[in-house]
């Protein structure tokens, strides 16, 4: 049986690969949802992992839902609206919640089309880089539906409310260059250089103290919906933990001794 999400770790860097290239890596079906959730839980439990890269096998990053199955009624849609709602809550919405619970930072290496839920999957990651050939679309409205996977919360956090409205309400596709221009991705590289560039970026993250990286990611995520006072309170609590780590002391010692630090994750 095919492994739907490949999990490969090289030192502190994990690469997660959606592995249905013949179907352009759709994520709406239950087996793929479960495979992604399992991979993220494995990543969170992997004490040797410092950062992850998410990409797609083949020529697409993620095509979102399977339109043929949607048409035939085999997908999340059910004749009963109540059951359809349940299917979303127990299905694809679990992916967004699994990413939200994850403390390890994830870089999306977008190697091709990222359409609909695939575009939102990229938003679930912390950093996005794209191949020049990548193409994106928040195409739900074109199918007469809404983003049922959390995209209405995710995309505005990435590109701002007005731009998110434009992308969702038109359903228009946009190129990697356009994605770079309004901040959806942080860089665009030739396709042949995408994985290497993602690994270079991952390496720059992985050399930092693991606890500080994870707490910084959590702080940034939680700050999206908190008041300044709440962020300051959360920051103080996390800082008290950070100051108590051996890696913090090692960073100070290495700085004063003018040598590279040797972090252990403690």
C-alpha positions in Angstrom: 0.0 0.0 0.0 1.4 3.4 -1.0 2.6 5.7 1.8 0.5 8.9 1.4 2.9 11.2 3.2 6.6 10.4 3.1 8.5 11.2 6.3 12.3 11.6 5.8 14.7 13.1 8.4 18.2 14.2 7.6 19.8 15.4 10.8 17.5 18.0 12.4 15.5 18.6 9.1 12.4 16.5 8.3 10.9 16.5 4.8 7.2 15.6 4.5 6.1 14.8 0.9 2.5 14.4 -0.2 2.7 11.3 -2.2 -0.2 11.0 -4.7 1.5 12.6 -7.7 -0.8 10.8 -10.2 -3.8 12.7 -8.6 -1.9 15.9 -8.0 -1.8 15.3 -4.2 -5.4 16.1 -3.2 -5.9 16.4 0.6 -9.7 16.2 1.1 -10.1 12.4 1.4 -10.0 10.7 4.7 -6.9 8.6 4.1 -4.7 11.6 3.2 -6.2 13.6 6.0 -5.2 10.9 8.5 -1.7 10.5 6.9 -1.0 14.2 7.3 -2.3 14.3 10.9 -0.2 11.2 11.7 2.9 12.8 10.1 2.5 16.0 12.0 2.1 14.1 15.3 5.2 12.1 14.5 7.1 15.3 13.8 6.0 16.9 17.0 7.1 13.8 18.9 10.5 13.6 17.1 12.9 15.1 19.6 15.7 15.2 17.0 13.6 17.2 14.5 14.1 21.0 14.6 12.3 22.1 11.4 10.3 20.5 8.6 9.8 21.1 4.9 6.4 20.2 3.3 6.3 19.6 -0.5 4.4 17.5 -3.0 5.6 14.6 -5.1 5.4 15.1 -8.9 4.5 18.3 -10.6 1.9 19.6 -8.1 2.2 20.8 -4.5 -1.5 20.1 -3.7 -4.5 20.3 -6.0 -6.9 20.6 -3.0 -10.1 18.5 -3.4 -10.9 15.8 -5.9 -13.5 17.5 -8.2 -14.5 14.2 -9.8 -15.4 12.7 -6.4 -17.0 16.0 -5.4 -19.2 15.8 -8.5 -20.2 12.1 -7.9 -20.9 12.8 -4.2 -18.1 10.5 -3.0 -16.2 13.2 -1.2 -17.1 15.3 1.8 -20.5 16.2 0.5 -23.4 14.1 1.7 -27.1 14.2 0.8 -27.6 15.3 4.4 -26.2 18.7 5.2 -25.8 17.6 8.8 -23.5 14.8 7.7 -21.6 17.0 5.4 -20.9 19.4 8.3 -19.7 16.4 10.3 -17.5 15.2 7.4 -15.7 18.5 7.3 -15.2 18.7 11.1 -13.9 15.1 11.3 -12.1 15.3 8.0 -10.1 18.1 6.4 -10.5 20.5 9.3 -8.4 18.2 11.4 -5.4 19.1 9.2 -5.7 22.8 10.1 -6.0 21.9 13.8 -3.0 19.6 13.6 -0.9 22.4 12.1 -2.1 24.8 14.8 -1.0 22.4 17.5 2.4 21.8 16.0 5.4 23.5 17.6 8.0 22.5 15.0 8.2 25.2 12.3 7.3 24.1 8.8 8.5 25.5 5.5 6.2 25.0 2.5 8.3 24.3 -0.6 5.6 24.8 -3.3 6.8 22.9 -6.3 3.7 23.4 -8.5 0.0 24.0 -8.4 -1.5 24.9 -5.0 -5.2 25.2 -5.6 -8.1 25.6 -3.2 -7.4 23.6 -0.1 -3.9 23.2 -1.4 -3.4 27.0 -1.3 -4.8 26.9 2.3 -2.4 24.1 3.1 0.4 26.3 2.2 -1.1 29.0 4.5 -1.0 26.5 7.4 2.8 26.4 7.1 4.9 29.0 8.8 7.1 30.0 5.8 6.4 29.6 2.1 8.8 29.5 -0.8 7.8 28.7 -4.4 9.2 27.5 -7.6 8.9 29.9 -10.5 6.4 27.5 -12.1 4.1 27.4 -9.1 0.5 28.6 -9.5 -2.1 29.3 -6.9 -5.8 29.9 -6.6 -8.4 30.2 -3.8 -10.9 28.7 -6.2 -13.7 27.7 -3.9 -16.1 30.4 -5.2 -15.6 29.1 -8.7 -17.2 25.8 -7.6 -20.0 27.5 -5.7 -18.6 26.7 -2.3 -16.7 28.4 0.5 -13.3 27.5 2.1 -14.3 24.8 4.5 -10.8 24.1 5.7 -10.1 27.2 7.7 -8.9 29.3 4.8 -11.0 32.3 5.8 -8.9 32.6 9.0 -5.6 31.5 7.5 -5.3 33.6 4.3 -6.0 37.0 5.9 -3.3 36.3 8.5 -0.8 35.8 5.6 -1.8 38.6 3.1 -4.2 40.9 5.0 -8.0 41.1 4.9 -8.4 43.1 1.7 -6.1 41.0 -0.4 -7.7 37.8 1.0 -11.1 39.1 0.0 -9.9 39.8 -3.5 -8.4 36.3 -3.8 -11.4 34.5 -2.3 -14.2 36.5 -4.0 -12.7 36.4 -7.5 -11.2 32.9 -7.3 -8.6 34.1 -9.8 -5.4 32.2 -10.1 -2.1 33.9 -9.4 1.5 33.2 -10.3 4.6 32.7 -8.0 5.8 36.2 -9.0 2.4 37.7 -8.0 2.4 35.7 -4.7 5.8 37.2 -3.9 4.6 40.7 -4.7 1.9 40.6 -2.0 3.7 38.5 0.5 2.1 35.1 0.2 5.5 33.6 -0.4 8.8 35.0 0.9 10.9 34.0 -2.1 10.7 32.5 -5.6 13.4 30.3 -7.0 13.9 28.2 -10.2 12.2 24.8 -9.8 15.6 22.9 -9.8 16.7 25.0 -6.8 13.6 24.7 -4.7 14.5 21.8 -2.5 18.1 23.1 -1.9 16.8 26.6 -1.1 14.3 25.1 1.3 17.0 23.1 3.0 19.3 26.1 3.3 16.5 28.1 5.0 15.7 25.1 7.2 19.3 24.8 8.2 19.4 28.5 9.3 16.5 27.8 11.6 17.8 24.4 12.8 21.1 25.9 14.2 19.2 27.9 16.8 18.1 26.6 20.2 15.2 24.3 19.7 13.2 25.5 22.7 13.5 29.1 21.6 12.5 28.3 18.1 9.4 26.4 19.2 8.3 29.0 21.7 8.8 31.8 19.2 6.6 30.0 16.7 3.9 29.5 19.4 4.1 33.1 20.5 3.7 34.4 16.9 0.8 32.1 16.3 -1.1 33.0 19.5 -0.4 36.7 19.0 -2.6 36.7 16.0 -5.7 36.9 18.2 -4.5 38.3 21.4 -4.4 41.8 22.8 -1.1 43.5 23.5 -1.5 42.9 27.2 -2.1 39.2 26.7 0.9 38.9 24.3 3.1 40.6 26.9 1.9 38.3 29.6 2.4 35.2 27.4 5.8 36.5 26.4 6.9 37.0 30.0 5.9 33.4 30.9 7.8 32.0 27.9 10.8 34.2 28.6 11.0 32.9 32.1 11.3 29.4 30.7 13.8 30.4 28.0 16.1 32.1 30.5 16.2 28.8 32.5 17.4 26.7 29.6 21.0 25.5 29.2 21.0 26.6 25.6 20.4 30.2 26.7 23.4 30.0 29.0 25.5 28.4 26.3 24.5 31.2 23.9 25.7 33.8 26.3 28.9 31.9 27.1 29.7 31.3 23.5 29.2 35.0 22.7 31.5 36.1 25.4 34.1 33.5 24.5 33.8 34.5 20.8 33.1 30.9 19.6 30.2 29.1 17.9 27.6 27.9 20.4 26.9 24.2 20.9 23.2 23.8 21.6 21.8 20.5 23.0 18.1 21.3 23.2 18.2 21.5 27.0 
